[in-house]
């Protein structure tokens, strides 16, 4: 499943937690790339990632818990 990470809505972003979440839910993103994508997201740009369909419910729940808005592409 592909999703767009649209924005971060929290007051104080926890970059490490966001980066760790991206690594855990994505199918092909390593820690280094996740750190870059976290910075892109916090700068206000959209980030496109692919998540594992098997755990999509828990993945989306983890994003909501971190106050990350997303949209499902496919």
HELIX and SHEET records of a PDB file:
HELIX    1   1 UNK A   15  UNK A   25  1                                  11    
HELIX    2   2 UNK A   31  UNK A   42  1                                  12    
HELIX    3   3 UNK A   53  UNK A   55  5                                   3    
HELIX    4   4 UNK A   56  UNK A   65  1                                  10    
SHEET    1   A 3 UNK A  47  UNK A  50  0                                        
SHEET    2   A 3 UNK A   2  UNK A   8 -1                                        
SHEET    3   A 3 UNK A  68  UNK A  72 -1                                        
END                                                                             
